[in-house]
Amino acid sequence: MTIKGKAYIAGIYEHPTRHAPDKSTPQLHAEVAKGALEDAGLTKNDIDGYFCAGDAPGGLWPMVDYLGLNTGKLRHIDSTETGGCSYLIHLGHAAEAIAAGKCSVALITLAGKPRTGPMPPRASGAEADFEAAYGATTHNAYGMCAMRHMHDYGTTSEQLAWIKVAASHHAQYNPNAFLKDVVTVEDVLNSPMISDPLHRMDCCVVTDGGGALIVTTPEIAKSLKKPQVRLIGHGEAAKGPRGGKDLDLTYSAGVWSGPRAFEEAGVTPKDIKYASIYDSFTITVLMQLEDLGFCKKGEGGKFVADGNLISGVGKLPFNTDGGGLCNNHPVNRGGMTKIIEAIRQLRGEAHPKVQVPNCDLAIAHGTGGLLGVRHAASTCILERV
Amino acid sequence: MSETRKYPTPVTNPESAPFWEAAKQGKFMIKRCTACGEPHYFPRSVCPFCFSDKTVWEEGSGEATIYTFSLMRKSPTGPYAIAYVTLKEGPSLQTNIVDCDIDSLKIGQKVKVVFKPTGGAPLPFFTPA
């Protein structure tokens, strides 16, 4: 069985807030759900599938109750938790459920407030006693990937900086972007070192907020007013040190999720008009572009340099909302906003300054967890009908 | 003035207890599978490669080389070097490189195990050899 073309993304909503001390996290979930339903032209009572991840306070059932979903109707629930890429996996799983007839209108929500207050600690596994003392954080776990990538392939800080530069060029047109100023390679290199070789401007923003999606059947999508966008390929994968054998931090689980999604979609990286690529750090983007096959392994530095990711300038317009590097990385989880901007591009609803002409095929890809430690990855190939 | 870094006491469990008992004697243990012959780290009862339950403890050399590292500049206890090192026996593991000038560290550099005290069993770290 394939999910190709079996599910349409009928509703999207990105919360405009980037700092929400005046709101609760469940409230943000409700607001994004409401926004996505209104975007789709559907109502809460239409929902018969619900997906959320670790950001949902108390997990799935408290959210179902709080949102007041119709529990007599709700027949498919999924709380897959894979960090920031959870929502890309949810989209794939929603398509599977819709293809199997297990639900017809699925809601996926993400929301939280890391900017307002401390986040709960990351869950630890069997490795805790053997790793917890060493102080792995997002910054240094990705720093270790960047350090080794530079060692093996000669990747430079200047090349990584171009990724931030491209994101900032896009963010200047997004009135909701957390950082709206265009920056230069020099700005990135002159920003303080956080965890070598990553500077402050190699890191994404920390923002409150959230987003939601409505995924539905082809029949329901065709009855609605929005341009039709469907999922035609999906892949997911996970990677870790696995006993320490043949450790290689220069690639991500995207080397597996990407080909799975492209094969299902029947397209290649060359066909992609727009790419939403998870950008927790600049190195995250560079490694994933290689892993997905947009360039060869080790050539990501050359690929991203000189504005190649800037819409209207380069060959592969990416993260035209400004991405996690400039616009929004709600709850330290960028997967939801990656899907949302890809849908905007396919609908022709991106800002005119960054809209890709005739954008009919896009990719949304992300990782979750710590790239240099243990992580998951998910790839979604999306098509305008 | 930064706070002094304190290391957490290993919780330990029946599967990992022999590692921590050996650590108290200054021994750095790894696990090896007698079915496929592969060593691994951190230690498991069931081999993560061939899934055999015929794994045995073995004292490691404690010798390794730096696979990669990052110097964490933002820390209330001062900068520290997180790293993966590759043991002479093969497996790579996450650690900190300690008791050195962290700004002079290089990928490929030789390091050796050094134990640091906690409230319970000592924890393995690595330092330039």
Interface residues (C-beta under 8 A of the other chain):
Chain A: A126 E127 A128 D129 F130 E131 A132 A133 Y134 G135 A136 T137 H139 N140 A141 G143 M144 C145 A146 M147 R148 H151 P192 M193 I194 S195 D196 P197 L198 P241 R242 G243 G244 K245 L247 L249 G372 V373
Chain B: Y7 P8 P10 V11 T12 S16 W20 E38 H40 Y41 F42 R44 C47 P48 F49 Y67 T68 F69 S70 L71 M72 R73 K74 S75 Y80 I82 A83 Y84 T86 L87 G90 P91 S92 L93 Q94 T95 N96 I107 T118 L123
